[in-house]
Amino acid sequence: MFKRGMKLEEVKAMIKENGWEILEEETYEERGKSWTDMTVWQDDHGVDVYMNDEEGIFEIMFVPAWEL
């Protein structure tokens, strides 16, 4: 389970450990700030995580399979 504050390296290690799949990974930059939006497939549903270098994960969203 992803938790707020997790860093990118921790997230990728958890994905590998659990056999999940990264469906999409995009990095954005706006007004001098950058963040990564990653969609991860976890067996029967997806999870969107938004993270940056300073805070790690700052938002987590459940994504039902029918929405992907």
VMD Tcl script that draws the C-alpha trace (Angstrom):
set ca {
  {0.00 0.00 0.00}
  {1.37 3.39 -0.96}
  {1.63 6.01 1.77}
  {2.03 9.77 1.68}
  {5.65 10.81 1.89}
  {7.08 7.76 0.10}
  {9.89 8.65 -2.31}
  {10.10 7.51 -5.95}
  {12.71 4.85 -5.16}
  {10.48 3.36 -2.44}
  {7.47 3.37 -4.77}
  {9.37 1.61 -7.58}
  {10.78 -0.97 -5.13}
  {7.25 -1.71 -3.84}
  {5.96 -2.08 -7.41}
  {8.72 -4.54 -8.27}
  {8.32 -6.47 -5.01}
  {4.57 -6.94 -5.53}
  {4.70 -7.63 -9.27}
  {2.58 -4.59 -10.12}
  {2.79 -2.74 -13.43}
  {3.39 0.94 -14.16}
  {0.78 1.82 -16.79}
  {1.78 5.46 -17.17}
  {4.43 7.77 -15.76}
  {4.58 11.45 -16.67}
  {6.62 14.29 -15.20}
  {5.17 17.80 -15.27}
  {6.60 21.22 -14.55}
  {4.65 24.38 -13.87}
  {5.65 27.67 -12.23}
  {9.04 26.30 -11.23}
  {7.64 23.20 -9.53}
  {7.78 19.68 -10.90}
  {5.91 16.50 -10.01}
  {5.41 12.99 -11.31}
  {2.03 11.40 -11.99}
  {2.23 7.60 -12.01}
  {-0.59 5.13 -12.65}
  {0.06 1.67 -11.22}
  {-1.97 -1.49 -11.94}
  {-2.42 -3.54 -8.74}
  {-4.02 -6.85 -9.78}
  {-7.65 -5.68 -10.16}
  {-7.56 -1.87 -9.94}
  {-5.28 1.07 -10.57}
  {-3.77 3.67 -8.28}
  {-2.64 7.15 -9.30}
  {0.13 8.62 -7.20}
  {1.40 12.17 -7.45}
  {4.85 12.83 -6.03}
  {7.70 15.31 -6.04}
  {11.26 15.33 -4.76}
  {10.49 17.41 -1.67}
  {7.36 15.74 -0.30}
  {7.42 12.31 -1.91}
  {3.85 11.12 -2.52}
  {1.44 13.96 -1.83}
  {-1.75 12.52 -3.37}
  {-3.08 8.98 -3.87}
  {-6.19 8.15 -5.90}
  {-7.98 4.81 -6.43}
  {-8.77 4.12 -10.10}
  {-11.34 1.37 -10.87}
  {-10.46 -1.03 -13.69}
  {-13.30 0.17 -15.92}
  {-11.81 3.69 -15.90}
  {-8.44 2.60 -17.28}
}
mol new
graphics top color blue
foreach p $ca { graphics top sphere $p radius 0.5 }
foreach p [lrange $ca 0 end-1] q [lrange $ca 1 end] { graphics top cylinder $p $q radius 0.2 }
display resetview
